[in-house]
Amino acid sequence: MSYAIIGFGSIGQALAKAFARNGIDVSVATTRDPASFASVAAAIGPTIIPRTLMEAVEADIVFLAVRFESHRDVAKALPTWTGKTIIDVTNAYGVPPEELNGEPSSKVVAQAFTGASLVKGFNHLGAAVLAQDPAVHGGRRVVFLASDDDRAAAEIGTLAKHLGFSPIMLGGLSEGGLLVQARGKSWGQLIFKDMVTFD
């Protein structure tokens, strides 16, 4: 299984740190030349591999860590995303609901990535918290996941555990998924909730 993070701002770098802590290779890409962020990637760890956008989208599992407004630009990188799983880390805060035709933002993202399975996740924590080691006082920091594809949700739940997090499934994108999606200028009820589970 291969992994990529598209977007290498504060959230993308926070995700990269989770991979680095666990020694898992992950490609990182933006629309810029990889040389422009290679030193940042190297500082995070040797398993963080700068790539071009076209190279990174070849991964099986792709974290979409760009501004919501940029998701269609990323989607255009491939004619079809069949067989891939997209983890939608975007937040559509400030986007008027009418621009989304009343749909949850992740439904709109899913429509752009033709053929892919989509899981909403890793988006409810601020970058500074997401970047921290998820092992907290003997427990594990929670990440919420929502998807209309149970297989994809289970797959990303397993990945979240490998990265040290405690995944909590919220159900479909239009149901529990709304708890971690911004609507206009209001946040979903679980956004910014920093929770820890204990076995």
Secondary structure, 3 states (H helix, E strand, C coil): CCEEEECCCHHHHHHHHHHHHCCCCEEEECCCCHHHCHHHHHHHCCCEEECCHHHHCCCCEEEECCCHHHHHHHHCCCCCCCCCEEEECCCCCCCCHHHHCCCCHHHHHHHHCCCCEEEEECCCCCHHHHCCCCEECCEEEEEEEEECCHHHHHHHHHHHHHCCCEEEECCCCCCHHHHHCCECCECCCCCCCCCEECC
